Amino acid sequence: MVGRGELTDTAWARIEPLLPPVNSGGRRWRDHRQVINGILWKLRTGAPWRDLPERYGPWKTAHERLRIWTCDGTWERILDQVVVKDDAIGRVEWTFSVDSSSVRAHQHSAGARKKGAAPPTGSRTSPSTEKPSDAPGAD
């Protein structure tokens, strides 16, 4: 049974030939499908690498594989193969996400007065320094 967000057998059959051999470079690599499912989990959840569930293997392995495959063009080949073919037959659902986070500007960017600087000429005194009889409408 395939977990939510993991590669199906059909998807795996399409991308497996695009991956480097599992036993290249002298040492046998951890199973590509397990590692890719771990990478997909991380990208889907946005969780830190260290929170990767144990069923996907060590987080350092998944992180390193993502880094290597990004540098050598493996991820680009996979996306080119999968997205172009699926989009051509109408099986890709394009979803866009807009970040709605709020970022506060630093006080100086908002025109706040610098510490110790004189107020601009022609400005009113602050309401806390006004006397009650000087307040507007006190007549």
N, C-alpha and C positions, 0 to 999 in steps of 0.2 A: 504494500500500500504506500502510495506517495503522499508525503505530508504537504500541507498548504504552502504554496510558494516554491516547492522543490521541483526539480526537473522530472517531467514525465518520461516514459520510455520512448515515446515518439521524438520528443525534443532531444533526448540524450543520443538517439540514433543519428540525428542530424548534425550534432556538434562534435561527437566523438572523433570522427575522422580529421577534424580541424585542430585537434590538440596534439602536443608533442607526445612521443612515446613515454609510457609510464616508467620504463627502466632506462632512460637516457642519462648519460653523465656518470655512470659507475654505480650509483646507488638507486635502488628502486624507490620511486615516489609513492606517496600515499595515493589511494584511489582518487582519480580526477573527479568522478561524479560526486563523491562525498565532500571533497574540498569545494567544488563549485556550488553545491547546495549550501555549504557554510558561508561562502561569499555572498550568495543571493540572500541568505537570512540576514546577514549583517547589513547589506545595502537596503533591504526591505524595512528592517526595524530601526535602523539608525543608531543601534546600540554600540557601545564601545567594543573593540575587538576582544578585549579580555572577557566579555560576557558571552562569547560564542558558546552555544551548548556543546557538551562533550560528544554528542553523537556525530558532530562534524569534524572531530579531531582537534588537535592543538590549534589555538588561535594564531600562533606564530606561523604555522604552516599555511593557513589560509591567507594570511596577510602577505606573506612572502610570495606565494603563488600568484596572487593578484598583482603584486608589484612586478614580478618577472614577466607575466603575460601581458601586462600593459606596455612594458618597455619593448618587448619583442614583437608586438603587433598581433598576438593571438586573440585578444579581446576584440580588436577591430575586425579581424577575419570572421569571427563568430557573428558579430553584429551584422556585417555586410551580408553574410550568407543567410541568416535567419530573417532579418527585418526586410530585406529586399524581396525575398520570395514570398513571405507571408503577406507583405503589404500589396504585392501584385495580385494576389488572389482574394484580398479583402479580409484577411484574418487578423490584422493588427488593429487594435483599438488604441488610438493615440490619446494619452491622458496627460494633461499639463497641470502642474501644481504651482501655485503662486504663494510665495512666502508672505505670511501676514504678521511677521514679528515686528515689534516696535523698538526703535532705536532712539534713545534720548541723545540729544546733542549736548556737547559741553557748554557750560554756562557762557563762556566767552563767545561762542558762535551765535548765541542768541542775542547778543548786544548788551549783556549784563555789564554793569559798571565794574571796573577793576578796583580792587581793594586800595583804598587810599586816594583814589582819583577824585577830583572835584566833580560835582554834578554838572551837567551841561548848562550853559547859560540860558536863562529864561524858564527854567523848570520850577515847578511848585515845590514847596516844602512838603515833606512826608506828612500824612495825616496824623501820625502819632505825635508830632511836634506842634501841631496846631492847638490853640486854645479853643475851648468850647465856644467862646463869644466870637472867635474869628471864623468859625465854620460857616460855610454858605447856608443861607436860609435861617440863620440864628437871629435875624432881626425881628 
